[in-house]
Amino acid sequence: MPMSRISLKVHLIEGGIRVVFPLLGIFFLVAGIFGAISFGVQPLYEAMQTRQWVEVPAVLEAARIEPPDIFHNRPLPALMVRFRYQHGTKEYVGSRYDLHQGAERRSVVEANLRQLNAGRLVTAWVNPQMPSQALLVRSLSWPLLAMSVPFAALALLGGFLLLGGMVAWNQAPAHVRARRREHREP
């Protein structure tokens, strides 16, 4: 029995939904989870950890702005620093500016750079259990934390698309079920 033009279109649309929805869902879910973790969960977790760190004097050796680099997971410009500090009897070199790896909007990064002159005495926060871990600023950037919200929404959209595709796979139309029964009967 030949399929009519309308049923062919419906069949192609249903097949597209069954394939495209899950693929888009997986893509959006992964991208959303990655962004929410990068901009929200990780900095919040590290902020809680750094509350136990100790304050030590440090000498800033260098500071510069790195341009955004999507291929290295940095969509924003970042402030790169190098500072020297002493904890106990040992001297260390640190390179972390803040909880967000120095990434921030261009205007904020430039303003922070203007405050950092090489040779200047700064405060470093050092992990007493692992003194090689240190950073200069342990406060959170609320605008960057807010960027985790759209990523969480993207992950939610991806989850719904994935769920919709799974439901579409499980609910075959009546004409497909009838065709399956015809093939099974002798």
PASEBA-1860 file (N, C-alpha, C; in nm, 3 decimals):
! residues 186
1> MPMSRISL> 0.085/-0.117/0.000/0.000/0.000/0.000/0.090/0.124/0.000 ~ 0.082/0.212/-0.100/0.168/0.330/-0.105/0.129/0.432/0.000 ~ 0.232/0.497/0.050/0.211/0.599/0.153/0.171/0.730/0.086 ~ 0.073/0.797/0.141/0.033/0.925/0.084/0.138/1.031/0.116 ~ 0.130/1.141/0.044/0.226/1.250/0.062/0.217/1.310/0.202 ~ 0.100/1.321/0.256/0.082/1.377/0.389/0.142/1.285/0.493 ~ 0.117/1.155/0.480/0.172/1.065/0.581/0.324/1.057/0.571 ~ 0.380/1.076/0.451/0.525/1.079/0.438/0.583/1.200/0.510
9> KVHLIEGG> 0.518/1.315/0.495/0.562/1.435/0.566/0.554/1.416/0.717 ~ 0.444/1.360/0.762/0.427/1.335/0.906/0.533/1.237/0.954 ~ 0.559/1.134/0.875/0.659/1.035/0.911/0.798/1.100/0.921 ~ 0.832/1.186/0.824/0.961/1.254/0.827/0.972/1.349/0.946 ~ 0.864/1.420/0.978/0.865/1.510/1.094/0.883/1.431/1.222 ~ 0.808/1.321/1.234/0.821/1.239/1.355/0.962/1.181/1.366 ~ 1.017/1.136/1.256/1.154/1.084/1.257/1.254/1.192/1.293 ~ 1.232/1.312/1.241/1.319/1.425/1.275/1.315/1.457/1.422
17> IRVVFPLL> 1.195/1.455/1.478/1.180/1.481/1.622/1.253/1.374/1.703 ~ 1.241/1.251/1.657/1.305/1.141/1.730/1.457/1.148/1.725 ~ 1.511/1.207/1.621/1.656/1.215/1.608/1.710/1.350/1.654 ~ 1.648/1.458/1.608/1.701/1.592/1.635/1.685/1.630/1.782 ~ 1.570/1.604/1.841/1.549/1.642/1.981/1.653/1.581/2.075 ~ 1.677/1.450/2.067/1.780/1.395/2.158/1.920/1.450/2.132 ~ 1.955/1.469/2.004/2.089/1.520/1.974/2.106/1.664/2.024 ~ 2.007/1.749/1.998/2.012/1.885/2.050/2.010/1.884/2.203
25> GIFFLVAG> 1.929/1.796/2.258/1.919/1.785/2.404/2.052/1.750/2.467 ~ 2.123/1.655/2.409/2.253/1.616/2.463/2.350/1.733/2.453 ~ 2.352/1.801/2.338/2.443/1.915/2.320/2.415/2.025/2.422 ~ 2.287/2.066/2.434/2.252/2.173/2.528/2.275/2.131/2.673 ~ 2.247/2.007/2.704/2.266/1.957/2.840/2.413/1.961/2.879 ~ 2.500/1.913/2.793/2.643/1.912/2.822/2.697/2.055/2.831 ~ 2.661/2.140/2.734/2.710/2.279/2.736/2.659/2.353/2.860 ~ 2.533/2.332/2.896/2.476/2.398/3.012/2.540/2.353/3.142
33> IFGAISFG> 2.560/2.225/3.157/2.623/2.173/3.279/2.766/2.225/3.290 ~ 2.839/2.222/3.179/2.976/2.270/3.179/2.983/2.417/3.218 ~ 2.896/2.500/3.160/2.896/2.643/3.192/2.854/2.671/3.335 ~ 2.752/2.599/3.383/2.706/2.620/3.521/2.814/2.582/3.622 ~ 2.886/2.475/3.593/2.994/2.435/3.683/3.109/2.535/3.677 ~ 3.147/2.576/3.555/3.260/2.667/3.539/3.236/2.804/3.601 ~ 3.116/2.859/3.580/3.089/2.995/3.627/3.024/3.000/3.765 ~ 2.968/2.890/3.813/2.897/2.894/3.939/2.947/2.799/4.046
41> VQPLYEAM> 2.939/2.672/4.020/2.968/2.572/4.122/3.115/2.575/4.166 ~ 3.206/2.573/4.070/3.349/2.569/4.104/3.393/2.692/4.183 ~ 3.360/2.816/4.139/3.401/2.931/4.220/3.339/2.933/4.359 ~ 3.213/2.891/4.371/3.150/2.887/4.504/3.219/2.787/4.595 ~ 3.251/2.671/4.541/3.320/2.569/4.620/3.457/2.618/4.665 ~ 3.530/2.679/4.572/3.663/2.729/4.606/3.656/2.847/4.703 ~ 3.550/2.928/4.694/3.534/3.039/4.789/3.519/2.985/4.931 ~ 3.445/2.876/4.945/3.431/2.816/5.079/3.564/2.761/5.128
49> QTRQWVEV> 3.642/2.701/5.039/3.771/2.647/5.079/3.869/2.756/5.120 ~ 3.870/2.868/5.048/3.969/2.973/5.075/3.940/3.049/5.204 ~ 3.826/3.031/5.265/3.797/3.097/5.393/3.890/3.049/5.503 ~ 3.951/2.934/5.484/4.045/2.879/5.583/4.190/2.916/5.550 ~ 4.212/2.984/5.439/4.348/3.017/5.398/4.401/3.135/5.479 ~ 4.533/3.145/5.486/4.596/3.250/5.567/4.649/3.363/5.477 ~ 4.653/3.479/5.535/4.698/3.600/5.465/4.849/3.614/5.482 ~ 4.921/3.633/5.372/5.066/3.655/5.377/5.103/3.768/5.282
57> PAVLEAAR> 5.210/3.841/5.312/5.254/3.945/5.218/5.321/3.881/5.096 ~ 5.304/3.945/4.983/5.364/3.895/4.859/5.412/4.013/4.776 ~ 5.505/3.985/4.687/5.556/4.087/4.596/5.508/4.052/4.455 ~ 5.437/4.146/4.394/5.388/4.126/4.259/5.503/4.141/4.160 ~ 5.526/4.038/4.080/5.634/4.043/3.982/5.587/4.085/3.844 ~ 5.468/4.043/3.806/5.416/4.077/3.673/5.264/4.065/3.673 ~ 5.203/4.145/3.585/5.058/4.138/3.563/5.031/4.179/3.419 ~ 4.946/4.102/3.352/4.911/4.133/3.213/4.773/4.077/3.182
65> IEPPDIFH> 4.717/4.125/3.073/4.585/4.078/3.030/4.602/3.978/2.917 ~ 4.538/3.863/2.933/4.533/3.762/2.827/4.401/3.779/2.754 ~ 4.402/3.782/2.621/4.275/3.795/2.548/4.191/3.668/2.562 ~ 4.062/3.677/2.532/3.977/3.558/2.539/4.029/3.450/2.444 ~ 4.012/3.325/2.483/4.057/3.213/2.401/3.958/3.099/2.419 ~ 3.867/3.087/2.325/3.762/2.985/2.333/3.823/2.845/2.333 ~ 3.930/2.825/2.259/3.989/2.692/2.248/4.055/2.646/2.378 ~ 4.086/2.739/2.467/4.143/2.704/2.597/4.044/2.730/2.709
73> NRPLPALM> 3.915/2.726/2.677/3.807/2.739/2.776/3.814/2.871/2.852 ~ 3.837/2.980/2.781/3.838/3.111/2.844/3.765/3.209/2.754 ~ 3.632/3.223/2.771/3.554/3.310/2.682/3.568/3.459/2.713 ~ 3.634/3.493/2.823/3.651/3.633/2.864/3.801/3.664/2.878 ~ 3.838/3.792/2.869/3.978/3.825/2.895/4.012/3.792/3.040 ~ 4.138/3.762/3.065/4.179/3.722/3.200/4.302/3.800/3.243 ~ 4.306/3.829/3.371/4.421/3.896/3.432/4.519/3.788/3.479 ~ 4.636/3.787/3.420/4.738/3.689/3.456/4.841/3.760/3.544
81> VRFRYQHG> 4.875/3.698/3.656/4.969/3.758/3.750/5.078/3.658/3.785 ~ 5.184/3.712/3.838/5.292/3.631/3.894/5.338/3.704/4.019 ~ 5.337/3.635/4.132/5.378/3.697/4.258/5.461/3.598/4.339 ~ 5.544/3.652/4.424/5.633/3.572/4.508/5.593/3.594/4.654 ~ 5.586/3.485/4.730/5.548/3.494/4.870/5.625/3.389/4.950 ~ 5.623/3.406/5.080/5.693/3.313/5.168/5.593/3.260/5.269 ~ 5.597/3.128/5.288/5.514/3.064/5.390/5.605/2.973/5.470 ~ 5.614/3.001/5.596/5.711/2.928/5.679/5.851/2.972/5.638
89> TKEYVGSR> 5.935/2.876/5.606/6.073/2.908/5.566/6.093/2.896/5.416 ~ 5.990/2.854/5.345/6.004/2.830/5.202/5.940/2.942/5.120 ~ 6.003/2.974/5.007/5.950/3.077/4.917/5.877/3.010/4.801 ~ 5.765/3.071/4.761/5.681/3.017/4.654/5.653/3.124/4.550 ~ 5.612/3.079/4.432/5.568/3.169/4.326/5.424/3.132/4.293 ~ 5.335/3.232/4.296/5.195/3.210/4.264/5.158/3.276/4.133 ~ 5.049/3.226/4.071/5.008/3.282/3.943/4.856/3.296/3.931 ~ 4.786/3.279/4.040/4.640/3.286/4.033/4.592/3.418/4.090
97> YDLHQGAE> 4.511/3.491/4.013/4.463/3.620/4.058/4.342/3.605/4.151 ~ 4.238/3.531/4.106/4.117/3.520/4.187/4.048/3.386/4.168 ~ 3.929/3.373/4.224/3.854/3.248/4.219/3.805/3.215/4.078 ~ 3.800/3.315/3.991/3.751/3.297/3.854/3.865/3.288/3.754 ~ 3.984/3.255/3.801/4.103/3.242/3.717/4.138/3.373/3.647 ~ 4.099/3.484/3.704/4.129/3.615/3.647/4.036/3.659/3.537 ~ 3.942/3.572/3.497/3.850/3.604/3.388/3.743/3.701/3.436 ~ 3.717/3.800/3.355/3.617/3.903/3.390/3.592/3.987/3.265
105> RRSVVEAN> 3.495/4.075/3.274/3.469/4.166/3.162/3.592/4.252/3.137 ~ 3.612/4.294/3.015/3.731/4.370/2.975/3.752/4.493/3.062 ~ 3.647/4.572/3.090/3.663/4.695/3.169/3.710/4.664/3.311 ~ 3.661/4.558/3.370/3.699/4.520/3.506/3.845/4.472/3.507 ~ 3.882/4.392/3.408/4.019/4.342/3.401/4.117/4.458/3.385 ~ 4.082/4.555/3.300/4.170/4.671/3.280/4.181/4.754/3.408 ~ 4.071/4.772/3.479/4.074/4.847/3.606/4.160/4.774/3.710 ~ 4.149/4.644/3.717/4.231/4.566/3.811/4.379/4.574/3.773
113> LRQLNAGR> 4.409/4.572/3.644/4.547/4.580/3.599/4.610/4.714/3.637 ~ 4.532/4.822/3.628/4.585/4.954/3.663/4.627/4.961/3.810 ~ 4.567/4.880/3.895/4.600/4.880/4.037/4.722/4.793/4.070 ~ 4.765/4.712/3.975/4.873/4.616/4.000/5.000/4.660/3.929 ~ 5.095/4.713/4.003/5.224/4.752/3.947/5.330/4.653/3.993 ~ 5.417/4.615/3.901/5.524/4.520/3.934/5.609/4.577/4.047 ~ 5.648/4.492/4.140/5.728/4.532/4.254/5.645/4.577/4.373 ~ 5.516/4.590/4.354/5.426/4.636/4.461/5.402/4.524/4.562
121> LVTAWVNP> 5.390/4.560/4.688/5.357/4.465/4.794/5.206/4.443/4.794 ~ 5.163/4.316/4.785/5.021/4.280/4.782/4.994/4.173/4.888 ~ 4.869/4.145/4.910/4.830/4.039/5.002/4.795/3.915/4.923 ~ 4.851/3.803/4.962/4.819/3.675/4.901/4.750/3.588/5.006 ~ 4.656/3.508/4.959/4.588/3.413/5.046/4.644/3.275/5.014 ~ 4.697/3.207/5.117/4.771/3.083/5.099/4.701/2.970/5.172 ~ 4.695/2.856/5.106/4.640/2.734/5.166/4.744/2.679/5.264 ~ 4.715/2.679/5.395/4.816/2.632/5.491/4.849/2.483/5.477
129> QMPSQALL> 4.754/2.402/5.425/4.782/2.260/5.406/4.866/2.235/5.280 ~ 4.856/2.323/5.183/4.933/2.311/5.059/4.979/2.452/5.019 ~ 5.090/2.498/5.076/5.134/2.637/5.057/5.163/2.678/4.912 ~ 5.173/2.582/4.823/5.195/2.618/4.682/5.068/2.673/4.618 ~ 4.954/2.657/4.684/4.827/2.713/4.635/4.805/2.848/4.698 ~ 4.792/2.949/4.613/4.770/3.085/4.662/4.697/3.167/4.556 ~ 4.631/3.271/4.602/4.568/3.365/4.511/4.566/3.503/4.574 ~ 4.544/3.604/4.492/4.548/3.741/4.543/4.412/3.792/4.590
137> VRSLSWPL> 4.307/3.753/4.524/4.172/3.802/4.558/4.083/3.681/4.581 ~ 4.023/3.672/4.699/3.938/3.556/4.727/3.789/3.589/4.730 ~ 3.752/3.707/4.684/3.610/3.741/4.677/3.552/3.696/4.544 ~ 3.422/3.673/4.543/3.352/3.628/4.423/3.312/3.745/4.335 ~ 3.305/3.720/4.207/3.253/3.819/4.112/3.108/3.783/4.086 ~ 3.017/3.863/4.139/2.875/3.832/4.126/2.825/3.835/3.982 ~ 2.873/3.927/3.897/2.830/3.919/3.757/2.872/3.788/3.689 ~ 2.991/3.738/3.723/3.032/3.610/3.665/2.951/3.494/3.722
145> LAMSVPFA> 2.920/3.502/3.850/2.833/3.398/3.908/2.696/3.398/3.842 ~ 2.646/3.518/3.810/2.515/3.528/3.745/2.517/3.464/3.607 ~ 2.635/3.453/3.546/2.644/3.388/3.414/2.613/3.239/3.423 ~ 2.616/3.183/3.542/2.584/3.041/3.554/2.434/3.016/3.538 ~ 2.352/3.119/3.560/2.206/3.102/3.550/2.162/3.069/3.407 ~ 2.206/3.144/3.304/2.166/3.104/3.169/2.218/2.966/3.129 ~ 2.336/2.930/3.180/2.388/2.797/3.150/2.302/2.689/3.217 ~ 2.256/2.715/3.338/2.167/2.620/3.405/2.036/2.607/3.327
153> ALALLGGF> 1.986/2.720/3.276/1.864/2.717/3.194/1.888/2.639/3.065 ~ 2.006/2.655/3.006/2.040/2.580/2.886/2.044/2.430/2.914 ~ 2.100/2.393/3.030/2.103/2.251/3.069/1.961/2.199/3.089 ~ 1.875/2.281/3.149/1.736/2.240/3.168/1.666/2.221/3.034 ~ 1.687/2.313/2.940/1.630/2.300/2.806/1.680/2.172/2.740 ~ 1.811/2.146/2.753/1.866/2.023/2.697/1.804/1.899/2.758 ~ 1.780/1.903/2.888/1.715/1.789/2.953/1.574/1.767/2.901 ~ 1.499/1.876/2.882/1.363/1.864/2.829/1.364/1.814/2.684
161> LLLGGMVA> 1.458/1.862/2.602/1.467/1.814/2.464/1.502/1.665/2.462 ~ 1.593/1.625/2.547/1.631/1.484/2.555/1.512/1.399/2.599 ~ 1.441/1.447/2.700/1.322/1.376/2.746/1.216/1.368/2.636 ~ 1.194/1.480/2.566/1.097/1.480/2.456/1.134/1.382/2.347 ~ 1.262/1.376/2.315/1.306/1.280/2.214/1.288/1.136/2.260 ~ 1.314/1.112/2.389/1.294/0.976/2.441/1.148/0.937/2.439 ~ 1.060/1.029/2.474/0.916/1.001/2.471/0.872/0.976/2.327 ~ 0.924/1.056/2.232/0.889/1.037/2.092/0.934/0.899/2.042
169> WNQAPAHV> 1.048/0.852/2.088/1.094/0.719/2.048/1.000/0.610/2.101 ~ 0.949/0.631/2.221/0.866/0.528/2.285/0.721/0.531/2.240 ~ 0.677/0.638/2.178/0.537/0.647/2.138/0.526/0.647/1.986 ~ 0.534/0.530/1.931/0.522/0.517/1.786/0.376/0.539/1.747 ~ 0.349/0.603/1.632/0.211/0.625/1.587/0.142/0.493/1.554 ~ 0.010/0.498/1.546/-0.071/0.378/1.525/-0.034/0.308/1.394 ~ -0.009/0.382/1.286/0.023/0.316/1.158/0.156/0.243/1.164 ~ 0.250/0.288/1.246/0.377/0.219/1.260/0.356/0.090/1.341
177> RARRREHR> 0.275/0.098/1.446/0.246/-0.023/1.525/0.172/-0.127/1.441 ~ 0.079/-0.081/1.357/0.004/-0.174/1.271/0.098/-0.242/1.172 ~ 0.191/-0.166/1.116/0.287/-0.224/1.022/0.375/-0.328/1.092 ~ 0.413/-0.300/1.216/0.494/-0.397/1.291/0.417/-0.527/1.313 ~ 0.285/-0.514/1.344/0.202/-0.635/1.367/0.190/-0.715/1.236 ~ 0.177/-0.647/1.122/0.165/-0.717/0.993/0.290/-0.799/0.963 ~ 0.405/-0.745/0.997/0.529/-0.814/0.970/0.547/-0.935/1.062 ~ 0.492/-0.930/1.182/0.506/-1.041/1.277/0.411/-1.155/1.244
185> EP> 0.292/-1.126/1.191/0.194/-1.231/1.163/0.231/-1.304/1.035 ~ 0.216/-1.441/1.037/0.249/-1.520/0.917/0.146/-1.510/0.807
END
